[in-house]
Amino acid sequence: MNQISENRRQFLKRAAIGAAAFPFLVNCGKSTLAQKTEGLDVLNEIKENAIQDTKDEWWGARNAPDEVRWKTKLVEEKDEGDRLLISGTIYKSDGRTPAPNVLIYFYHTDIKGLYGRNGQHRHGRFRGWMLTDHQGRYSLFTIKPASYPDTTNPAHIHMTLTGVDFKEDWVDSILFKGDPFITARQRKIERGGFDPILKLEKDSENILRGTRDIQLEKI
């Protein structure tokens, strides 16, 4: 994937809100555990392609923990907000072949539209990592984020991807159908190959479910 442009970097800086320090990612329960990282060597090789500049705070692959799974759970019982389960498959550039061992970094606001506060990392508590399995799959259990306070920015989830053979880069943020703040420009697919605007459906357990597939760019 190509290196990030300055315009995109500026966009991310405008989009972020927050402070410092990070409460560690809540791991999945036994019922959701899948593959562990296929050896630290693989993960370390992937992380060599992460954005390493510590002054550039808009990325997160470099901070991935030593064990990353294809499923992750951020939401805790005490958390307010609609439960949200996003799953999908990352495909290679042909849009058909699953892409294993792609490191996903993501972050989003809380139900008040804020990122880091009360001593949290600037990306907030709702951030974490997933590593696609041999079928290219990933699954994220979290809460539905809110729009930034007093703005017309749609609610969204930021994502970056990093692989053994490509540098960390951004893809279109996840958006949600029915959000009145989505613009015509945001309806155009820029990076990721598939529509990032998800139609959410609530299941019998009141969990909102949506699918976000992603197509990698040609290297």
FENQUIWO-V957723 format. One record per pair of residues at least 24 apart in sequence whose ideal C-beta (glycine too) atoms are under 10 Angstrom apart, sorted by the first residue. I is the first residue (numbers start at 0). GAP is how many residues later the second one is. Records with the same first field share a line. If there is no record, write none. Layout:
I->GAP ; GAP
This chain:
0->48 ; 92 ; 160 ; 161 ; 162 ; 164 ; 165 ; 166 ; 167 ; 168 ; 169 ; 170 ; 190 ; 215 ; 216 ; 217 ; 218
1->164 ; 165 ; 167 ; 189 ; 215 ; 216 ; 217
2->48 ; 164 ; 165 ; 166
3->47 ; 52 ; 54 ; 55 ; 156 ; 163 ; 164 ; 165 ; 166
4->165
7->50 ; 161 ; 162 ; 182 ; 183
8->42 ; 47 ; 49 ; 50 ; 161
9->48
10->47 ; 159
11->44 ; 45 ; 46 ; 47 ; 146 ; 148 ; 158 ; 161
12->43 ; 44 ; 45
13->139
14->43 ; 94 ; 100 ; 133 ; 138 ; 141 ; 143 ; 158
15->41 ; 42 ; 91 ; 93 ; 99 ; 100 ; 106 ; 107 ; 108 ; 132 ; 142
16->92 ; 96 ; 97 ; 98 ; 99 ; 100 ; 105 ; 106 ; 107 ; 131 ; 132
17->39 ; 89 ; 91 ; 96 ; 97 ; 98 ; 99 ; 102 ; 103 ; 104 ; 105 ; 106
18->96 ; 97 ; 98 ; 99 ; 100 ; 101 ; 102 ; 103 ; 105
19->37 ; 96 ; 99 ; 100 ; 101 ; 102
20->95 ; 97 ; 98 ; 99 ; 100 ; 101
21->38 ; 41 ; 94 ; 97 ; 98 ; 99 ; 100 ; 101 ; 102 ; 103 ; 105
22->95 ; 96 ; 97 ; 98 ; 101 ; 102
23->41 ; 101 ; 104
24->39 ; 40 ; 43 ; 47 ; 48 ; 49 ; 100 ; 101 ; 102 ; 103 ; 104
25->46 ; 47 ; 48 ; 49 ; 50 ; 53 ; 99 ; 102 ; 115
26->38 ; 40 ; 42 ; 44 ; 45 ; 46 ; 47 ; 101
27->41 ; 42 ; 43 ; 44 ; 45 ; 46 ; 111 ; 113
28->42 ; 44
30->40 ; 42
31->37 ; 38 ; 39 ; 40 ; 41 ; 107 ; 109
32->36 ; 37 ; 38 ; 40
33->35 ; 36 ; 37 ; 38 ; 96 ; 97 ; 99 ; 103 ; 104 ; 105
34->33 ; 34 ; 35 ; 36 ; 65 ; 66 ; 96 ; 97 ; 98 ; 99 ; 102
35->30 ; 31 ; 32 ; 33 ; 34 ; 95
36->27 ; 28 ; 29 ; 30 ; 31 ; 32 ; 33 ; 64 ; 66 ; 92 ; 94
37->62 ; 63 ; 93 ; 95 ; 96
39->26 ; 27
41->26 ; 58 ; 59 ; 61 ; 89 ; 122
42->24 ; 25 ; 58 ; 60 ; 86 ; 88 ; 121
44->56 ; 118 ; 119 ; 120
45->55 ; 56 ; 57 ; 85 ; 116 ; 117 ; 118 ; 119 ; 120 ; 122
46->56 ; 115 ; 121
47->114 ; 116 ; 119
48->54 ; 112 ; 113 ; 114 ; 115 ; 116 ; 117 ; 118 ; 119 ; 120
49->53 ; 55 ; 110 ; 112 ; 117 ; 118
50->54 ; 109 ; 111 ; 116 ; 117 ; 118
51->116
56->64 ; 65 ; 66
57->49 ; 64 ; 65 ; 100 ; 102 ; 112
58->46 ; 64 ; 99 ; 101 ; 103 ; 109 ; 110 ; 111
59->43 ; 44 ; 45 ; 46 ; 47 ; 61 ; 63 ; 67 ; 68 ; 69 ; 98 ; 99 ; 100 ; 102 ; 108
60->42 ; 43 ; 44 ; 68 ; 99 ; 100 ; 101 ; 102 ; 106 ; 107 ; 108
61->43 ; 100 ; 106
62->42 ; 58 ; 60 ; 64 ; 66
63->39 ; 40 ; 41 ; 64 ; 65 ; 66 ; 67 ; 98
64->63 ; 64
66->62 ; 64
67->33 ; 35 ; 36 ; 37 ; 60 ; 61 ; 62 ; 63 ; 64
68->60 ; 61 ; 62 ; 64 ; 69 ; 70
69->30 ; 31 ; 32 ; 34 ; 60 ; 61 ; 62 ; 63 ; 64 ; 65 ; 66 ; 67 ; 68 ; 69 ; 70
70->59 ; 60 ; 62 ; 66 ; 67 ; 68 ; 69 ; 70
71->32 ; 34 ; 56 ; 57 ; 58 ; 59 ; 66 ; 67 ; 68 ; 69 ; 70
72->55 ; 66 ; 67 ; 68 ; 69
73->32 ; 33 ; 34 ; 51 ; 52 ; 53 ; 54 ; 66 ; 67 ; 68 ; 69
74->51 ; 65 ; 66 ; 67 ; 68 ; 132
75->49 ; 67
78->31 ; 32 ; 46 ; 47 ; 63 ; 64
79->30 ; 31 ; 32 ; 63
80->29 ; 30 ; 31 ; 45 ; 61 ; 62 ; 63 ; 64 ; 65
81->29 ; 60 ; 61 ; 62 ; 63 ; 118 ; 120 ; 124 ; 125 ; 126
82->58 ; 59 ; 60 ; 61 ; 119 ; 120 ; 122 ; 123 ; 124 ; 125 ; 126
83->24 ; 56 ; 57 ; 58 ; 59 ; 60 ; 61 ; 73 ; 90 ; 92 ; 114 ; 116 ; 123 ; 124 ; 125 ; 126
84->54 ; 55 ; 56 ; 57 ; 115 ; 118 ; 120 ; 122 ; 123 ; 124 ; 125 ; 126
85->52 ; 53 ; 54 ; 55 ; 56 ; 58 ; 71 ; 88 ; 112 ; 114 ; 122 ; 123 ; 124 ; 125 ; 126
86->50 ; 51 ; 52 ; 53 ; 54 ; 122 ; 123 ; 124 ; 125 ; 126
87->44 ; 48 ; 49 ; 50 ; 51 ; 52 ; 86 ; 106 ; 110 ; 122 ; 123 ; 124 ; 125 ; 126
88->43 ; 44 ; 46 ; 47 ; 48 ; 49 ; 105 ; 122 ; 123 ; 124 ; 125 ; 126
89->40 ; 42 ; 45 ; 46 ; 47 ; 48 ; 71 ; 73 ; 81 ; 102 ; 103 ; 104 ; 122 ; 123 ; 124 ; 125 ; 126
90->41 ; 45 ; 102 ; 103 ; 122 ; 123 ; 124 ; 125
91->44 ; 71 ; 123 ; 124 ; 125 ; 126 ; 127
92->100 ; 122 ; 123 ; 124 ; 125 ; 126
93->121 ; 122 ; 124
94->98 ; 99 ; 118 ; 119 ; 120 ; 121
95->119
96->39 ; 119
97->34 ; 35 ; 36 ; 37 ; 38 ; 39
98->33 ; 36 ; 37 ; 62 ; 64 ; 115 ; 116 ; 117
99->31 ; 32 ; 33 ; 34 ; 35 ; 36 ; 37 ; 63 ; 64
100->30 ; 31 ; 32 ; 33 ; 35 ; 61 ; 62 ; 63 ; 64
101->28 ; 29 ; 30 ; 31 ; 34 ; 36 ; 59 ; 60 ; 61 ; 62 ; 64 ; 112 ; 114
102->26 ; 27 ; 28 ; 29 ; 57 ; 58 ; 59 ; 60 ; 61 ; 65
103->24 ; 25 ; 26 ; 27 ; 28 ; 34 ; 36 ; 55 ; 56 ; 57 ; 58 ; 67 ; 110
104->24 ; 25 ; 53 ; 54 ; 55 ; 56 ; 57 ; 63 ; 65
105->24 ; 32 ; 34 ; 36 ; 51 ; 52 ; 53 ; 54 ; 55 ; 67 ; 68
106->38 ; 50 ; 51 ; 52 ; 53
107->32 ; 34 ; 35 ; 36 ; 37 ; 38 ; 47 ; 48 ; 49 ; 50 ; 51 ; 65 ; 66
108->34 ; 35 ; 36 ; 37 ; 38 ; 39 ; 40 ; 44 ; 46 ; 47 ; 48 ; 49
109->33 ; 35 ; 36
110->32 ; 33 ; 34 ; 35 ; 44
111->33 ; 34 ; 35 ; 36 ; 37
112->32 ; 33 ; 34 ; 35 ; 36 ; 37 ; 38 ; 40 ; 42
113->31 ; 32 ; 34 ; 35
114->30 ; 33 ; 43
122->35
125->31
126->30 ; 31
128->33
129->29
130->31
131->29 ; 31 ; 82
135->77 ; 78 ; 80
137->74 ; 76
139->34 ; 70 ; 72
140->66
142->65
143->32 ; 56 ; 64 ; 66
144->29 ; 31
146->32 ; 33 ; 34
147->33
150->30
151->28 ; 29 ; 30 ; 31
152->26 ; 28 ; 29 ; 30 ; 33
153->25 ; 26 ; 27 ; 28 ; 29 ; 32 ; 43
154->24 ; 26 ; 27
155->25 ; 26 ; 30 ; 40 ; 41
156->39 ; 41 ; 55
158->32 ; 33 ; 37 ; 53 ; 55
160->30 ; 31 ; 53 ; 55 ; 56
162->53 ; 56
164->51 ; 54
165->50 ; 51 ; 52 ; 53
166->52
168->47 ; 48
170->25 ; 41 ; 43 ; 44 ; 45 ; 46
171->24 ; 25 ; 40 ; 42
172->24
173->24 ; 36 ; 38
174->37
175->24 ; 32 ; 34
176->33
188->26
190->24 ; 25 ; 26
191->24 ; 25
192->24
